Amino acid sequence: MNIPLVYSEEVAEAITAGQPVVALESNVITHGLDYPDNAETARRVEDAVRASGSVPATIGVDNGRILVGLSENDIERFATTPGVPKVSSRDLPIVLARGGMGATTVASSVIAAELAGLRFFSSAGIGGVHRGAERTMDVSSDLVQFTRSKVAVVCAGAKNVLDLGLTLEFLETHCVPVVAYRSDDFPAFYCVSSGLRSPHRVDDPLELARAIENHWALGNPGSFLVTTPTRPEDAIAGDEVESVIAEAVARAERDGVSGQAITKYLMRAVDRATEGRSAKANQAVLVNTAGVAGELAAAHAKELSR
């Protein structure tokens, strides 16, 4: 049994012409901002990919099919339909079987990207090991999926509500390469740096393309993680929100908030503490990361055509 893949006209033409394509998640449309800001941000993210020389393919689930690229109408539907479920990798087979709509996360998007033959995926911030995971065993499925799907993941690191040291340890243990593009540190979403050094730094996009291909040529089955920090003018200082996060983690534990709900709970706490500045920083990092992903996908295509 094959999973039905429905390509948008733009993506289908790009694949036929051998143009670089960057996959994007749809969860940011349905579970991020309110309408119409969610639809507008989705368009800005797609435009950033186009402006850097690649074609965007926002991933969604609908009517038992995986949509590889959303049309204008699709973006509006996902942005305005209430109750669209968040679909991670474990949820994907059930949502497909039921035939309803679903918004893909990082984990389910990289599954779809590999099925569709797409080599690049962009996300503002990946999931990771949660604070207190030594007690809760709360580790994002994103990290596990990176050990299984052959996709280059471009991101602004992981959200600073997570335990970023343990996140890097997990990636190292599972042999997932982590490379900082034109920076030294592992970024923390809308913070330029987590305070942790990246295992590797690469400044040349063609060198990075070769490293990605080498990873798979060596027989590795999983992803290749590329980080790029948000622009300094869009960033929020890490020490500004650290105390807020620590307090919110304790409050979430007291209130019994856990699992998929915890990240949204903590991010909202930060947004309140920064009086909405973190929400704007969130939008900026989405757009910036997508632009870098488009640039790197174009360089990768150029390297393969040599």
matplotlib code that plots the C-alpha trace (Angstrom):
import matplotlib.pyplot as plt

x = [0.0, 1.4, 0.7, -1.1, 1.1, -0.6, 1.9, 0.9, 1.4, 4.4, 6.2, 5.4, 6.9, 9.9, 10.6, 10.2, 12.6, 15.2, 14.8, 15.6, 12.6, 12.3, 9.7, 7.9, 5.7, 2.0, 1.7, 2.9, -0.2, -2.8, -1.2, 0.8, -0.6, -4.3, -5.9, -5.0, -1.4, -1.0, -1.8, 0.3, 3.3, 3.0, 3.1, 6.1, 7.9, 7.2, 8.3, 11.6, 12.3, 11.5, 13.6, 16.6, 16.3, 14.2, 10.6, 8.6, 6.5, 4.4, 3.3, -0.2, -2.6, -6.1, -8.6, -6.2, -3.5, -0.2, -0.2, 3.2, 2.9, -0.2, -2.1, -3.4, -6.8, -5.2, -3.3, -6.5, -8.3, -5.6, -5.4, -9.2, -10.4, -10.8, -9.6, -7.1, -5.1, -1.4, 0.1, 3.4, 5.1, 3.1, -0.2, 0.3, -0.9, -4.1, -5.0, -4.4, -6.6, -9.4, -9.3, -9.4, -7.2, -3.9, -1.1, 2.4, 5.1, 8.8, 8.8, 5.9, 7.1, 10.5, 8.7, 6.6, 9.6, 11.6, 8.6, 8.2, 11.9, 12.7, 16.1, 15.6, 13.3, 13.1, 11.8, 12.4, 13.1, 13.2, 12.0, 14.5, 15.0, 12.8, 14.0, 13.6, 13.7, 15.8, 12.5, 9.8, 11.6, 10.1, 12.1, 10.7, 9.8, 11.7, 15.0, 14.0, 12.8, 16.1, 17.7, 15.4, 14.7, 17.2, 16.5, 18.7, 17.0, 17.7, 16.7, 17.5, 18.5, 16.0, 13.6, 15.2, 12.4, 14.2, 17.4, 19.7, 22.8, 21.0, 19.5, 23.0, 24.0, 21.1, 22.0, 25.7, 24.7, 22.6, 25.2, 23.1, 25.6, 25.1, 26.7, 26.4, 26.2, 28.4, 28.3, 30.1, 27.3, 24.2, 21.3, 18.2, 15.3, 14.8, 18.0, 21.2, 23.1, 22.3, 25.7, 26.7, 29.3, 28.3, 30.2, 31.1, 31.1, 30.8, 30.8, 30.7, 27.3, 29.0, 31.2, 28.0, 26.3, 29.2, 29.1, 25.4, 25.9, 28.9, 26.7, 24.4, 27.1, 28.6, 25.5, 23.9, 20.1, 19.1, 19.1, 21.8, 21.1, 22.1, 21.6, 21.5, 20.9, 18.2, 19.3, 20.6, 18.1, 15.2, 16.7, 15.7, 18.5, 18.6, 19.1, 15.9, 13.7, 15.6, 14.1, 10.6, 11.2, 12.4, 9.4, 7.0, 8.5, 7.9, 4.3, 3.6, 4.7, 2.5, -0.5, 0.1, 0.9, 3.0, 3.5, 2.7, 1.0, 4.2, 6.0, 3.0, 2.5, 6.0, 6.2, 3.0, 4.6, 7.6, 5.3, 3.5, 6.7, 8.1, 4.8, 4.4, 8.0, 8.7, 5.8, 7.2, 10.7, 9.1, 7.8, 11.1, 13.1, 10.6, 11.2, 15.0, 15.5, 13.4, 15.5, 18.7, 17.2, 16.3, 19.9, 21.4, 19.0, 20.0, 23.7, 23.1, 21.3, 24.2, 26.8, 24.8, 24.7, 28.4]
y = [0.0, 3.4, 6.6, 9.0, 12.1, 15.1, 17.7, 21.3, 22.5, 24.7, 21.8, 19.3, 21.6, 22.3, 18.6, 17.9, 20.7, 19.6, 22.8, 22.7, 22.4, 23.1, 21.3, 23.3, 22.3, 23.4, 23.2, 26.8, 27.8, 26.0, 26.2, 29.4, 32.8, 33.8, 34.5, 36.4, 36.6, 32.9, 32.9, 36.0, 34.5, 31.3, 33.3, 35.3, 32.0, 30.6, 33.9, 33.8, 30.3, 31.6, 34.7, 32.5, 30.4, 27.4, 26.4, 26.0, 22.9, 23.3, 19.9, 19.1, 16.2, 16.1, 13.5, 10.6, 12.2, 14.0, 17.4, 18.3, 22.0, 24.0, 26.2, 29.7, 28.1, 25.4, 28.0, 29.8, 26.6, 25.5, 29.0, 29.4, 25.8, 25.4, 22.2, 21.0, 18.4, 18.6, 15.5, 14.2, 11.0, 8.7, 10.3, 10.3, 6.8, 7.3, 10.7, 9.5, 6.5, 8.7, 11.0, 14.3, 17.4, 17.4, 19.9, 18.4, 18.9, 18.7, 14.9, 14.2, 16.8, 15.1, 11.8, 13.3, 15.1, 11.9, 10.1, 12.9, 12.9, 16.3, 16.7, 19.9, 20.9, 24.2, 24.8, 27.8, 25.5, 21.8, 19.9, 18.4, 17.0, 18.7, 20.1, 17.4, 14.6, 12.5, 12.2, 12.5, 10.8, 13.7, 13.7, 15.1, 12.7, 15.2, 13.9, 10.2, 10.9, 12.5, 9.1, 7.6, 10.1, 11.2, 14.9, 18.0, 19.9, 23.7, 25.4, 28.0, 25.4, 24.3, 26.3, 27.7, 26.2, 22.9, 21.4, 22.3, 20.6, 17.3, 17.9, 18.1, 15.0, 13.1, 14.1, 13.1, 9.7, 9.0, 10.1, 13.1, 15.7, 19.2, 22.0, 25.7, 27.7, 30.8, 30.9, 29.2, 28.5, 26.3, 28.9, 28.8, 29.7, 33.5, 33.7, 34.1, 31.7, 29.0, 29.6, 26.1, 25.7, 23.8, 20.7, 22.1, 25.4, 25.6, 28.9, 27.7, 26.4, 24.1, 22.6, 22.0, 20.4, 18.0, 17.2, 16.4, 14.0, 12.4, 11.7, 9.6, 8.1, 6.7, 4.7, 6.8, 6.5, 9.7, 13.5, 16.2, 19.1, 22.6, 25.6, 29.2, 31.9, 34.6, 38.1, 40.0, 42.8, 40.2, 38.3, 38.2, 38.0, 34.5, 35.9, 38.0, 34.9, 32.3, 33.1, 33.2, 29.7, 28.2, 29.6, 28.4, 24.9, 24.6, 25.9, 23.5, 20.6, 21.8, 22.1, 18.7, 20.1, 17.6, 16.0, 17.9, 20.7, 21.7, 23.6, 25.8, 26.4, 27.6, 29.7, 31.5, 32.2, 33.8, 35.8, 37.3, 38.1, 39.9, 41.7, 40.0, 40.6, 36.9, 36.3, 38.9, 37.3, 33.9, 35.2, 36.7, 33.5, 31.5, 33.8, 34.0, 30.3, 29.6, 32.0, 30.3, 26.9, 28.0, 29.2, 26.0, 23.8, 25.8, 25.3, 21.6, 21.3, 23.2, 20.8, 17.7, 19.0, 19.3]
z = [0.0, -1.0, 0.8, -1.6, -2.3, -3.9, -5.3, -5.9, -9.4, -8.4, -6.6, -9.4, -12.0, -9.9, -9.4, -13.1, -13.9, -11.3, -9.2, -5.5, -3.2, 0.5, 2.7, 5.4, 8.3, 8.5, 12.2, 12.4, 10.5, 12.6, 16.1, 16.0, 15.3, 15.0, 11.6, 9.4, 10.9, 10.5, 6.8, 6.2, 8.0, 6.0, 2.7, 3.9, 4.8, 1.3, -0.3, 1.6, 0.1, -3.4, -3.0, -2.2, -5.3, -4.3, -4.3, -1.1, -0.3, 2.8, 3.9, 5.1, 5.5, 4.0, 2.9, 3.5, 1.4, 2.1, 0.4, -0.9, -1.3, -0.3, -2.7, -1.8, -1.0, 1.1, 3.2, 3.8, 4.7, 7.2, 8.6, 9.2, 10.0, 13.7, 15.5, 12.9, 14.8, 15.3, 13.6, 14.7, 13.3, 15.6, 14.7, 10.9, 10.0, 12.1, 10.7, 7.2, 7.8, 9.2, 6.2, 8.0, 7.9, 9.8, 10.4, 10.3, 12.9, 12.3, 12.7, 10.3, 7.8, 7.4, 6.9, 4.2, 2.6, 2.3, 0.8, -1.7, -2.7, -1.1, 0.4, 2.5, 5.2, 7.2, 10.7, 13.0, 15.9, 16.4, 19.4, 21.8, 25.2, 27.8, 31.0, 33.7, 31.2, 33.6, 35.5, 32.8, 29.8, 27.7, 24.5, 21.3, 18.5, 16.2, 17.5, 17.1, 13.5, 12.7, 13.1, 10.5, 7.7, 5.1, 5.0, 5.6, 8.3, 8.5, 11.7, 14.3, 16.8, 19.4, 21.5, 24.7, 26.8, 26.3, 27.8, 25.0, 26.4, 26.6, 23.1, 21.7, 23.6, 22.2, 18.6, 19.2, 20.7, 17.6, 15.1, 13.7, 12.4, 13.7, 11.7, 12.4, 9.1, 9.4, 13.2, 16.1, 18.5, 18.6, 18.4, 20.6, 18.4, 18.7, 20.7, 18.6, 20.9, 23.5, 25.0, 23.7, 20.9, 17.8, 17.0, 13.6, 11.7, 7.9, 6.0, 2.3, 1.1, -1.5, 1.2, 3.3, 0.3, 0.0, 3.7, 3.5, 0.5, 2.3, 5.3, 3.2, 1.0, 4.2, 4.7, 7.4, 7.5, 9.1, 8.9, 8.7, 11.0, 9.9, 12.2, 11.4, 14.0, 13.7, 12.8, 15.8, 15.2, 15.5, 18.5, 22.2, 24.8, 26.4, 30.0, 29.6, 29.4, 31.3, 34.7, 33.1, 31.6, 34.9, 36.7, 34.0, 34.0, 37.8, 37.3, 34.5, 36.6, 39.4, 37.1, 35.4, 32.0, 30.0, 26.7, 23.5, 25.5, 27.5, 24.7, 23.9, 27.6, 28.1, 24.9, 25.9, 29.3, 27.5, 25.2, 28.2, 29.9, 26.8, 26.2, 22.8, 21.5, 21.4, 19.1, 16.6, 17.0, 16.3, 13.0, 12.1, 12.8, 10.6, 7.7, 8.1, 8.5, 5.4, 3.4, 4.4, 3.7, 0.2, -0.3, 0.9, -1.1, -4.2, -3.5, -2.9, -6.3, -8.0, -6.4, -7.5, -11.1, -11.4]

ax = plt.figure().add_subplot(projection="3d")
ax.plot(x, y, z, "-o")
ax.set_aspect("equal")
plt.show()
